[in-house]
Amino acid sequence: MKKIFFGVIFLSITGCTSSDNYNATESPLLEVLERSWDAPKSEKSIAQLRSASNKGDAESQYLLGWSYDEGEGVEQSATEAVKYYKMSADQGYAPAQTNLGWMYQNGVGAKQDYEEAVRYFRLAARQGYAMPEFNLGWMYEKGLGVEQSYEKALMYYRSAAELNLPRAQYGLGKLYRLGLGVEQSDETAAAYYELAANQGHIVAQTQLGWMHEEGRGVYQSDEEAVKYYLMASKQGHARAQTNLGWMYEKGRGVSQSHIKAIEYYRLAANQGYARAQTNLGWMYQRGLGVPLSYKKALKLYQKAAEQNYARAQNLLGWMHEDGYGVPQDYQKAFEYYKMSADQGYEDALVNIGWLYEDGLGLPQSYEKALEYYNLAAERGEARAQTNIGWLYRNGFGVTQNYEKALDYYHMASEQGYARAQSHLGTMYRKGLGVPKDYKKAIEYYKKAADQGFENAQANLGWMYAEGLGERRSYKTYEKAVKYYELAADQGDSFSLVNLGVLYDQGYGVTQNKEKAVSYYRLSAARGNLRAQSKLGWAYKRGKGVEQSDVKSYMWFYIRHYNQSPDEAFEVNTPLNAVQIKQAQFMALICISSNYSDCD
């Protein structure tokens, strides 16, 4: 009969994940290493074991202890399990010594005693068994019952790994990846992870998938990452399922599919995995692959937040700040942001800074805003660096300093943050803290515009239209049209009115007065004063629309009402008093309908 070995698994879910950084606590689990004989199920089998145990048979004592440990054939009793494990262990039976060590280590059936746990692990390890050697290494890694020593942990892990124990191979990989007790080496870490992964170790499979995803210690391959995530996912590993969901969400190594992403996020979320709950909540908040539901998003964020998951707390703050699925409540938003920020979550630090800067639910304070922005900026958060740059540029809460503003914008720009790049474009365009340089301005605007940043696209269109940085020509007007259209597609009113002007004059496009008016309308509906004035002139002159003095007056009146409502409106018009009242009434209807009823 082969011996039945029990041991301790200490699963360390370490390292970064695909969509955010999430470090789960390490959780010890009891797992069967080898099982060639089922636990006794009949009273006779238990009776036989009890009889043999009373005669001092170590293996029977161990098996009877296991029966009490698992509640197989007897009423479960950790205390009785310890009793029989100890009888067997004191006779030198290694499986019993290993399990007894676990009972002492976890305080199950006996008072928690790390020194006793180490003693029994050591006794079993001396007999050359892999599991107790691994457990002993783990105790040294954590400094439980022994003086902490990564070097000794490494020694015991290596010994167990040579006996082909996958969790020891994983443990070695982790120490090499983190450079604990040994020179850091992603390559060596990946090699050990692969040994463990090929034996079905789910955490090693997940970690190896991540290393392929990032190209750390192995060749970068999203396809290989997906392969290993899938291996672990099939075994029900929540982090792997979440990572696989992220790969489907982003279309990396697989065909992009929100439906598949949700499938894997849900598998992990149903296990209570906070990151998966948060990712699934995000899909509901955005309506990606599922009908948009703020209610479901909030519920999932709440579950994750209750596990103290910082990103979920931050998102709950955002939902309350903007009133998504809940009444807008800046104080509640602050409370959630604070929970997240207290864990050092950079986004939450920036969000609190913003509440102080704008005085939303908190006393307005540029100084407090700067305090929170600095905490995030010190961690390299680009949004915080950009916001600090803005405060220095405008002298809000600090002495105005263009040079410092530039420094912070550059920090964020180097991380590829589009808003900072757009601000740098403006600094160079206006010559703030640097010599005026239109070419540099275009360079930075283009970096931001290529990321879809609306403001940069609009400014780039304007520079090309004005011939700044490039001599004005039909080609520069064509470029202006291109960037104005990109910004206009995002609803930018400045770009919409300027597109109208280009179509009105036929610059960079075929002249088309009707199309010009359509752009003016879109811009005017977004409150753009220039567009409202342009519509007034279009109706007055009958260019692109049927001439109408009433509608011309209406749009001029709308422009005036939005700009200077308390001042008298004077304009040359052929209208009589009745027609003027009609035009003013139409203007007020147009404004009150949010520009949906202007005809």
Secondary structure, DSSP 8 states (H G I E B T S, - for coil): ----EEEEEEE---S--SSS------EEEEEEEE-SS----SHHHHHHHHHHHHTT-HHHHHHHHHHHHHTSSS---HHHHHHHHHHHHTTT-HHHHHHHHHHHHHTSSS---HHHHHHHHHHHHTTT-HHHHHHHHHHHHHTSSS---HHHHHHHHHHHHHTT-HHHHHHHHHHHHHTSSS---HHHHHHHHHHHHTTT-HHHHHHHHHHHHHTSSS---HHHHHHHHHHHHHTT-HHHHHHHHHHHHHTSSS---HHHHHHHHHHHHTTT-HHHHHHHHHHHHHTSSS---HHHHHHHHHHHHTTT-HHHHHHHHHHHHHTSSS---HHHHHHHHHHHHTTT-HHHHHHHHHHHHHTSSS---HHHHHHHHHHHHTTT-HHHHHHHHHHHHHTSSS---HHHHHHHHHHHHTTT-HHHHHHHHHHHHHTSSS---HHHHHHHHHHHHTTT-HHHHHHHHHHHHHTSSS--SHHHHHHHHHHHHHHHTTT-HHHHHHHHHHHHHTSSS---HHHHHHHHHHHHTTT-HHHHHHHHHHHHHTSSS---HHHHHHHHHHHHHHH-TTS---------HHHHHHHHHHHHHHHHTTTS---
